Amino acid sequence: MSNIDAVTIDNATGQIEGISTPGRYRAKLDTAKNIRKEMAKTYRQCRSGVIDAQTAAKLTWCLSAIATVVRSSDIELRLDALEKAGD
């Protein structure tokens, strides 16, 4: 028994019919403000049932990790600027 679903192929184009490929989602995550907006969006999607709580938790954890890196990078840039100003 095969676990492959039957598909219909368009004879003119050779493409599979009825399957839409989702576009790539690109959120701007370069500032803490943008990350906060993405977290809020994830929360709203979870509350409205668009995504399940487990997926929302995973996405929020990833966003928290990215926020930590952004904060560290920001501190590093500020420290470098202070050190250069002190020279």
Jmol script that loads the backbone (N, CA, C; Angstrom):
load data "model"
ATOM      1  N   MET A   1       0.840  -1.175   0.000  1.00  0.00           N
ATOM      2  CA  MET A   1       0.000   0.000   0.000  1.00  0.00           C
ATOM      3  C   MET A   1       0.885   1.239   0.000  1.00  0.00           C
ATOM      4  N   SER A   2       0.608   2.174  -0.876  1.00  0.00           N
ATOM      5  CA  SER A   2       1.413   3.381  -1.022  1.00  0.00           C
ATOM      6  C   SER A   2       0.842   4.512  -0.170  1.00  0.00           C
ATOM      7  N   ASN A   3       1.737   5.312   0.374  1.00  0.00           N
ATOM      8  CA  ASN A   3       1.278   6.468   1.141  1.00  0.00           C
ATOM      9  C   ASN A   3       1.402   7.754   0.330  1.00  0.00           C
ATOM     10  N   ILE A   4       1.485   7.641  -0.971  1.00  0.00           N
ATOM     11  CA  ILE A   4       1.587   8.792  -1.854  1.00  0.00           C
ATOM     12  C   ILE A   4       0.199   9.114  -2.391  1.00  0.00           C
ATOM     13  N   ASP A   5      -0.199  10.376  -2.262  1.00  0.00           N
ATOM     14  CA  ASP A   5      -1.503  10.809  -2.756  1.00  0.00           C
ATOM     15  C   ASP A   5      -1.455  10.988  -4.266  1.00  0.00           C
ATOM     16  N   ALA A   6      -2.587  10.721  -4.910  1.00  0.00           N
ATOM     17  CA  ALA A   6      -2.686  10.912  -6.347  1.00  0.00           C
ATOM     18  C   ALA A   6      -2.755  12.402  -6.650  1.00  0.00           C
ATOM     19  N   VAL A   7      -2.123  12.810  -7.738  1.00  0.00           N
ATOM     20  CA  VAL A   7      -2.140  14.211  -8.149  1.00  0.00           C
ATOM     21  C   VAL A   7      -2.564  14.299  -9.602  1.00  0.00           C
ATOM     22  N   THR A   8      -3.007  15.482 -10.004  1.00  0.00           N
ATOM     23  CA  THR A   8      -3.379  15.735 -11.380  1.00  0.00           C
ATOM     24  C   THR A   8      -2.338  16.661 -11.988  1.00  0.00           C
ATOM     25  N   ILE A   9      -1.842  16.293 -13.165  1.00  0.00           N
ATOM     26  CA  ILE A   9      -0.821  17.096 -13.829  1.00  0.00           C
ATOM     27  C   ILE A   9      -1.439  17.755 -15.055  1.00  0.00           C
ATOM     28  N   ASP A  10      -1.234  19.057 -15.171  1.00  0.00           N
ATOM     29  CA  ASP A  10      -1.723  19.820 -16.313  1.00  0.00           C
ATOM     30  C   ASP A  10      -0.931  19.394 -17.544  1.00  0.00           C
ATOM     31  N   ASN A  11      -1.615  18.923 -18.591  1.00  0.00           N
ATOM     32  CA  ASN A  11      -0.940  18.451 -19.797  1.00  0.00           C
ATOM     33  C   ASN A  11      -0.232  19.571 -20.556  1.00  0.00           C
ATOM     34  N   ALA A  12      -0.745  20.785 -20.467  1.00  0.00           N
ATOM     35  CA  ALA A  12      -0.148  21.897 -21.208  1.00  0.00           C
ATOM     36  C   ALA A  12       1.134  22.394 -20.548  1.00  0.00           C
ATOM     37  N   THR A  13       1.118  22.519 -19.221  1.00  0.00           N
ATOM     38  CA  THR A  13       2.275  23.108 -18.537  1.00  0.00           C
ATOM     39  C   THR A  13       3.166  22.077 -17.856  1.00  0.00           C
ATOM     40  N   GLY A  14       2.611  20.913 -17.562  1.00  0.00           N
ATOM     41  CA  GLY A  14       3.372  19.898 -16.843  1.00  0.00           C
ATOM     42  C   GLY A  14       3.431  20.145 -15.343  1.00  0.00           C
ATOM     43  N   GLN A  15       2.680  21.148 -14.873  1.00  0.00           N
ATOM     44  CA  GLN A  15       2.658  21.493 -13.451  1.00  0.00           C
ATOM     45  C   GLN A  15       1.578  20.686 -12.723  1.00  0.00           C
ATOM     46  N   ILE A  16       1.802  20.477 -11.438  1.00  0.00           N
ATOM     47  CA  ILE A  16       0.809  19.799 -10.613  1.00  0.00           C
ATOM     48  C   ILE A  16      -0.324  20.773 -10.349  1.00  0.00           C
ATOM     49  N   GLU A  17      -1.556  20.325 -10.560  1.00  0.00           N
ATOM     50  CA  GLU A  17      -2.721  21.174 -10.349  1.00  0.00           C
ATOM     51  C   GLU A  17      -3.202  21.083  -8.905  1.00  0.00           C
ATOM     52  N   GLY A  18      -3.730  22.195  -8.414  1.00  0.00           N
ATOM     53  CA  GLY A  18      -4.378  22.196  -7.112  1.00  0.00           C
ATOM     54  C   GLY A  18      -3.444  22.309  -5.928  1.00  0.00           C
ATOM     55  N   ILE A  19      -2.158  22.477  -6.150  1.00  0.00           N
ATOM     56  CA  ILE A  19      -1.224  22.630  -5.044  1.00  0.00           C
ATOM     57  C   ILE A  19      -0.639  24.028  -5.121  1.00  0.00           C
ATOM     58  N   SER A  20      -0.863  24.788  -4.073  1.00  0.00           N
ATOM     59  CA  SER A  20      -0.276  26.125  -4.046  1.00  0.00           C
ATOM     60  C   SER A  20       0.950  26.084  -3.145  1.00  0.00           C
ATOM     61  N   THR A  21       1.991  26.695  -3.605  1.00  0.00           N
ATOM     62  CA  THR A  21       3.204  26.747  -2.801  1.00  0.00           C
ATOM     63  C   THR A  21       3.235  28.078  -2.080  1.00  0.00           C
ATOM     64  N   PRO A  22       3.355  28.048  -0.759  1.00  0.00           N
ATOM     65  CA  PRO A  22       3.359  29.297  -0.014  1.00  0.00           C
ATOM     66  C   PRO A  22       4.617  30.108  -0.307  1.00  0.00           C
ATOM     67  N   GLY A  23       4.458  31.415  -0.334  1.00  0.00           N
ATOM     68  CA  GLY A  23       5.601  32.289  -0.537  1.00  0.00           C
ATOM     69  C   GLY A  23       6.473  32.325   0.706  1.00  0.00           C
ATOM     70  N   ARG A  24       7.655  32.787   0.543  1.00  0.00           N
ATOM     71  CA  ARG A  24       8.589  32.869   1.662  1.00  0.00           C
ATOM     72  C   ARG A  24       8.210  34.054   2.540  1.00  0.00           C
ATOM     73  N   TYR A  25       8.093  33.826   3.843  1.00  0.00           N
ATOM     74  CA  TYR A  25       7.747  34.886   4.783  1.00  0.00           C
ATOM     75  C   TYR A  25       9.020  35.523   5.298  1.00  0.00           C
ATOM     76  N   ARG A  26       9.129  36.831   5.150  1.00  0.00           N
ATOM     77  CA  ARG A  26      10.331  37.541   5.592  1.00  0.00           C
ATOM     78  C   ARG A  26       9.923  38.663   6.526  1.00  0.00           C
ATOM     79  N   ALA A  27      10.096  38.442   7.802  1.00  0.00           N
ATOM     80  CA  ALA A  27       9.839  39.482   8.788  1.00  0.00           C
ATOM     81  C   ALA A  27      11.126  40.254   9.021  1.00  0.00           C
ATOM     82  N   LYS A  28      10.997  41.541   9.226  1.00  0.00           N
ATOM     83  CA  LYS A  28      12.157  42.366   9.516  1.00  0.00           C
ATOM     84  C   LYS A  28      12.437  42.252  11.012  1.00  0.00           C
ATOM     85  N   LEU A  29      13.525  41.598  11.370  1.00  0.00           N
ATOM     86  CA  LEU A  29      13.838  41.315  12.772  1.00  0.00           C
ATOM     87  C   LEU A  29      15.163  41.934  13.184  1.00  0.00           C
ATOM     88  N   ASP A  30      15.404  43.162  12.742  1.00  0.00           N
ATOM     89  CA  ASP A  30      16.693  43.789  13.021  1.00  0.00           C
ATOM     90  C   ASP A  30      16.691  44.704  14.237  1.00  0.00           C
ATOM     91  N   THR A  31      15.527  44.993  14.795  1.00  0.00           N
ATOM     92  CA  THR A  31      15.453  45.820  16.001  1.00  0.00           C
ATOM     93  C   THR A  31      14.531  45.162  17.018  1.00  0.00           C
ATOM     94  N   ALA A  32      14.694  45.556  18.271  1.00  0.00           N
ATOM     95  CA  ALA A  32      13.832  45.016  19.329  1.00  0.00           C
ATOM     96  C   ALA A  32      12.366  45.373  19.070  1.00  0.00           C
ATOM     97  N   LYS A  33      12.133  46.560  18.514  1.00  0.00           N
ATOM     98  CA  LYS A  33      10.764  46.986  18.200  1.00  0.00           C
ATOM     99  C   LYS A  33      10.122  46.061  17.165  1.00  0.00           C
ATOM    100  N   ASN A  34      10.860  45.729  16.116  1.00  0.00           N
ATOM    101  CA  ASN A  34      10.327  44.834  15.081  1.00  0.00           C
ATOM    102  C   ASN A  34      10.089  43.429  15.628  1.00  0.00           C
ATOM    103  N   ILE A  35      10.969  42.973  16.496  1.00  0.00           N
ATOM    104  CA  ILE A  35      10.801  41.648  17.096  1.00  0.00           C
ATOM    105  C   ILE A  35       9.572  41.641  17.994  1.00  0.00           C
ATOM    106  N   ARG A  36       9.374  42.722  18.749  1.00  0.00           N
ATOM    107  CA  ARG A  36       8.184  42.839  19.602  1.00  0.00           C
ATOM    108  C   ARG A  36       6.917  42.787  18.764  1.00  0.00           C
ATOM    109  N   LYS A  37       6.918  43.467  17.613  1.00  0.00           N
ATOM    110  CA  LYS A  37       5.751  43.445  16.729  1.00  0.00           C
ATOM    111  C   LYS A  37       5.472  42.031  16.224  1.00  0.00           C
ATOM    112  N   GLU A  38       6.530  41.311  15.878  1.00  0.00           N
ATOM    113  CA  GLU A  38       6.361  39.936  15.385  1.00  0.00           C
ATOM    114  C   GLU A  38       5.846  39.018  16.496  1.00  0.00           C
ATOM    115  N   MET A  39       6.321  39.229  17.717  1.00  0.00           N
ATOM    116  CA  MET A  39       5.813  38.448  18.851  1.00  0.00           C
ATOM    117  C   MET A  39       4.335  38.729  19.086  1.00  0.00           C
ATOM    118  N   ALA A  40       3.953  40.002  19.001  1.00  0.00           N
ATOM    119  CA  ALA A  40       2.549  40.365  19.182  1.00  0.00           C
ATOM    120  C   ALA A  40       1.684  39.745  18.088  1.00  0.00           C
ATOM    121  N   LYS A  41       2.206  39.731  16.867  1.00  0.00           N
ATOM    122  CA  LYS A  41       1.478  39.108  15.758  1.00  0.00           C
ATOM    123  C   LYS A  41       1.288  37.613  16.009  1.00  0.00           C
ATOM    124  N   THR A  42       2.342  36.965  16.489  1.00  0.00           N
ATOM    125  CA  THR A  42       2.262  35.530  16.801  1.00  0.00           C
ATOM    126  C   THR A  42       1.220  35.281  17.886  1.00  0.00           C
ATOM    127  N   TYR A  43       1.211  36.128  18.914  1.00  0.00           N
ATOM    128  CA  TYR A  43       0.238  36.005  19.993  1.00  0.00           C
ATOM    129  C   TYR A  43      -1.190  36.144  19.455  1.00  0.00           C
ATOM    130  N   ARG A  44      -1.415  37.156  18.623  1.00  0.00           N
ATOM    131  CA  ARG A  44      -2.755  37.361  18.063  1.00  0.00           C
ATOM    132  C   ARG A  44      -3.187  36.179  17.189  1.00  0.00           C
ATOM    133  N   GLN A  45      -2.239  35.626  16.410  1.00  0.00           N
ATOM    134  CA  GLN A  45      -2.566  34.469  15.566  1.00  0.00           C
ATOM    135  C   GLN A  45      -2.947  33.271  16.422  1.00  0.00           C
ATOM    136  N   CYS A  46      -2.263  33.103  17.533  1.00  0.00           N
ATOM    137  CA  CYS A  46      -2.578  31.993  18.434  1.00  0.00           C
ATOM    138  C   CYS A  46      -3.948  32.188  19.072  1.00  0.00           C
ATOM    139  N   ARG A  47      -4.200  33.403  19.563  1.00  0.00           N
ATOM    140  CA  ARG A  47      -5.485  33.689  20.213  1.00  0.00           C
ATOM    141  C   ARG A  47      -6.659  33.536  19.248  1.00  0.00           C
ATOM    142  N   SER A  48      -6.441  33.824  17.973  1.00  0.00           N
ATOM    143  CA  SER A  48      -7.526  33.727  16.996  1.00  0.00           C
ATOM    144  C   SER A  48      -7.621  32.350  16.349  1.00  0.00           C
ATOM    145  N   GLY A  49      -6.711  31.433  16.719  1.00  0.00           N
ATOM    146  CA  GLY A  49      -6.783  30.071  16.215  1.00  0.00           C
ATOM    147  C   GLY A  49      -6.103  29.845  14.875  1.00  0.00           C
ATOM    148  N   VAL A  50      -5.384  30.836  14.379  1.00  0.00           N
ATOM    149  CA  VAL A  50      -4.686  30.679  13.102  1.00  0.00           C
ATOM    150  C   VAL A  50      -3.533  29.695  13.243  1.00  0.00           C
ATOM    151  N   ILE A  51      -2.816  29.773  14.371  1.00  0.00           N
ATOM    152  CA  ILE A  51      -1.755  28.806  14.668  1.00  0.00           C
ATOM    153  C   ILE A  51      -2.020  28.215  16.049  1.00  0.00           C
ATOM    154  N   ASP A  52      -1.553  26.999  16.263  1.00  0.00           N
ATOM    155  CA  ASP A  52      -1.778  26.352  17.545  1.00  0.00           C
ATOM    156  C   ASP A  52      -0.779  26.866  18.587  1.00  0.00           C
ATOM    157  N   ALA A  53      -1.090  26.629  19.853  1.00  0.00           N
ATOM    158  CA  ALA A  53      -0.280  27.148  20.961  1.00  0.00           C
ATOM    159  C   ALA A  53       1.145  26.596  20.938  1.00  0.00           C
ATOM    160  N   GLN A  54       1.313  25.346  20.545  1.00  0.00           N
ATOM    161  CA  GLN A  54       2.650  24.749  20.504  1.00  0.00           C
ATOM    162  C   GLN A  54       3.520  25.452  19.452  1.00  0.00           C
ATOM    163  N   THR A  55       2.963  25.725  18.299  1.00  0.00           N
ATOM    164  CA  THR A  55       3.702  26.447  17.252  1.00  0.00           C
ATOM    165  C   THR A  55       4.010  27.863  17.709  1.00  0.00           C
ATOM    166  N   ALA A  56       3.033  28.519  18.333  1.00  0.00           N
ATOM    167  CA  ALA A  56       3.248  29.881  18.830  1.00  0.00           C
ATOM    168  C   ALA A  56       4.363  29.912  19.866  1.00  0.00           C
ATOM    169  N   ALA A  57       4.402  28.924  20.743  1.00  0.00           N
ATOM    170  CA  ALA A  57       5.449  28.869  21.766  1.00  0.00           C
ATOM    171  C   ALA A  57       6.822  28.707  21.129  1.00  0.00           C
ATOM    172  N   LYS A  58       6.914  27.864  20.115  1.00  0.00           N
ATOM    173  CA  LYS A  58       8.198  27.661  19.426  1.00  0.00           C
ATOM    174  C   LYS A  58       8.650  28.939  18.720  1.00  0.00           C
ATOM    175  N   LEU A  59       7.722  29.593  18.035  1.00  0.00           N
ATOM    176  CA  LEU A  59       8.058  30.828  17.331  1.00  0.00           C
ATOM    177  C   LEU A  59       8.476  31.917  18.318  1.00  0.00           C
ATOM    178  N   THR A  60       7.753  32.014  19.427  1.00  0.00           N
ATOM    179  CA  THR A  60       8.080  33.020  20.435  1.00  0.00           C
ATOM    180  C   THR A  60       9.446  32.746  21.046  1.00  0.00           C
ATOM    181  N   TRP A  61       9.774  31.494  21.277  1.00  0.00           N
ATOM    182  CA  TRP A  61      11.093  31.153  21.814  1.00  0.00           C
ATOM    183  C   TRP A  61      12.181  31.588  20.826  1.00  0.00           C
ATOM    184  N   CYS A  62      11.980  31.308  19.547  1.00  0.00           N
ATOM    185  CA  CYS A  62      12.953  31.719  18.526  1.00  0.00           C
ATOM    186  C   CYS A  62      13.090  33.234  18.488  1.00  0.00           C
ATOM    187  N   LEU A  63      11.967  33.941  18.555  1.00  0.00           N
ATOM    188  CA  LEU A  63      12.004  35.397  18.549  1.00  0.00           C
ATOM    189  C   LEU A  63      12.728  35.936  19.783  1.00  0.00           C
ATOM    190  N   SER A  64      12.548  35.283  20.924  1.00  0.00           N
ATOM    191  CA  SER A  64      13.256  35.697  22.141  1.00  0.00           C
ATOM    192  C   SER A  64      14.762  35.525  21.977  1.00  0.00           C
ATOM    193  N   ALA A  65      15.169  34.435  21.360  1.00  0.00           N
ATOM    194  CA  ALA A  65      16.595  34.197  21.122  1.00  0.00           C
ATOM    195  C   ALA A  65      17.160  35.259  20.174  1.00  0.00           C
ATOM    196  N   ILE A  66      16.410  35.605  19.150  1.00  0.00           N
ATOM    197  CA  ILE A  66      16.854  36.637  18.211  1.00  0.00           C
ATOM    198  C   ILE A  66      16.939  37.983  18.929  1.00  0.00           C
ATOM    199  N   ALA A  67      15.977  38.276  19.797  1.00  0.00           N
ATOM    200  CA  ALA A  67      15.997  39.533  20.551  1.00  0.00           C
ATOM    201  C   ALA A  67      17.240  39.628  21.429  1.00  0.00           C
ATOM    202  N   THR A  68      17.640  38.521  22.028  1.00  0.00           N
ATOM    203  CA  THR A  68      18.847  38.498  22.852  1.00  0.00           C
ATOM    204  C   THR A  68      20.077  38.843  22.016  1.00  0.00           C
ATOM    205  N   VAL A  69      20.165  38.282  20.840  1.00  0.00           N
ATOM    206  CA  VAL A  69      21.297  38.556  19.950  1.00  0.00           C
ATOM    207  C   VAL A  69      21.284  40.016  19.498  1.00  0.00           C
ATOM    208  N   VAL A  70      20.112  40.545  19.172  1.00  0.00           N
ATOM    209  CA  VAL A  70      20.006  41.943  18.747  1.00  0.00           C
ATOM    210  C   VAL A  70      20.451  42.866  19.877  1.00  0.00           C
ATOM    211  N   ARG A  71      20.001  42.588  21.105  1.00  0.00           N
ATOM    212  CA  ARG A  71      20.413  43.411  22.245  1.00  0.00           C
ATOM    213  C   ARG A  71      21.920  43.347  22.454  1.00  0.00           C
ATOM    214  N   SER A  72      22.483  42.141  22.371  1.00  0.00           N
ATOM    215  CA  SER A  72      23.933  41.987  22.538  1.00  0.00           C
ATOM    216  C   SER A  72      24.698  42.747  21.462  1.00  0.00           C
ATOM    217  N   SER A  73      24.233  42.672  20.238  1.00  0.00           N
ATOM    218  CA  SER A  73      24.886  43.386  19.136  1.00  0.00           C
ATOM    219  C   SER A  73      24.810  44.895  19.345  1.00  0.00           C
ATOM    220  N   ASP A  74      23.656  45.362  19.810  1.00  0.00           N
ATOM    221  CA  ASP A  74      23.477  46.787  20.064  1.00  0.00           C
ATOM    222  C   ASP A  74      24.427  47.261  21.164  1.00  0.00           C
ATOM    223  N   ILE A  75      24.547  46.493  22.232  1.00  0.00           N
ATOM    224  CA  ILE A  75      25.461  46.838  23.325  1.00  0.00           C
ATOM    225  C   ILE A  75      26.905  46.845  22.830  1.00  0.00           C
ATOM    226  N   GLU A  76      27.255  45.869  22.016  1.00  0.00           N
ATOM    227  CA  GLU A  76      28.611  45.787  21.473  1.00  0.00           C
ATOM    228  C   GLU A  76      28.940  47.015  20.620  1.00  0.00           C
ATOM    229  N   LEU A  77      27.986  47.436  19.777  1.00  0.00           N
ATOM    230  CA  LEU A  77      28.196  48.624  18.946  1.00  0.00           C
ATOM    231  C   LEU A  77      28.357  49.879  19.801  1.00  0.00           C
ATOM    232  N   ARG A  78      27.547  49.989  20.842  1.00  0.00           N
ATOM    233  CA  ARG A  78      27.643  51.151  21.728  1.00  0.00           C
ATOM    234  C   ARG A  78      28.969  51.165  22.478  1.00  0.00           C
ATOM    235  N   LEU A  79      29.395  50.006  22.932  1.00  0.00           N
ATOM    236  CA  LEU A  79      30.661  49.910  23.639  1.00  0.00           C
ATOM    237  C   LEU A  79      31.826  50.281  22.725  1.00  0.00           C
ATOM    238  N   ASP A  80      31.798  49.795  21.505  1.00  0.00           N
ATOM    239  CA  ASP A  80      32.842  50.153  20.534  1.00  0.00           C
ATOM    240  C   ASP A  80      32.884  51.658  20.307  1.00  0.00           C
ATOM    241  N   ALA A  81      31.708  52.275  20.202  1.00  0.00           N
ATOM    242  CA  ALA A  81      31.647  53.731  19.989  1.00  0.00           C
ATOM    243  C   ALA A  81      32.224  54.479  21.186  1.00  0.00           C
ATOM    244  N   LEU A  82      31.925  54.014  22.399  1.00  0.00           N
ATOM    245  CA  LEU A  82      32.466  54.649  23.605  1.00  0.00           C
ATOM    246  C   LEU A  82      33.981  54.502  23.677  1.00  0.00           C
ATOM    247  N   GLU A  83      34.463  53.322  23.328  1.00  0.00           N
ATOM    248  CA  GLU A  83      35.916  53.086  23.357  1.00  0.00           C
ATOM    249  C   GLU A  83      36.639  53.967  22.340  1.00  0.00           C
ATOM    250  N   LYS A  84      36.064  54.136  21.171  1.00  0.00           N
ATOM    251  CA  LYS A  84      36.661  54.993  20.147  1.00  0.00           C
ATOM    252  C   LYS A  84      36.626  56.459  20.574  1.00  0.00           C
ATOM    253  N   ALA A  85      35.538  56.849  21.250  1.00  0.00           N
ATOM    254  CA  ALA A  85      35.420  58.230  21.716  1.00  0.00           C
ATOM    255  C   ALA A  85      36.416  58.521  22.828  1.00  0.00           C
ATOM    256  N   GLY A  86      36.770  57.501  23.602  1.00  0.00           N
ATOM    257  CA  GLY A  86      37.706  57.675  24.702  1.00  0.00           C
ATOM    258  C   GLY A  86      39.158  57.716  24.262  1.00  0.00           C
ATOM    259  N   ASP A  87      39.447  57.266  23.058  1.00  0.00           N
ATOM    260  CA  ASP A  87      40.838  57.254  22.555  1.00  0.00           C
ATOM    261  C   ASP A  87      41.331  58.598  22.150  1.00  0.00           C
TER     262      ASP A  87
END
end "model"
wireframe off; spacefill off
backbone 0.3
color backbone group
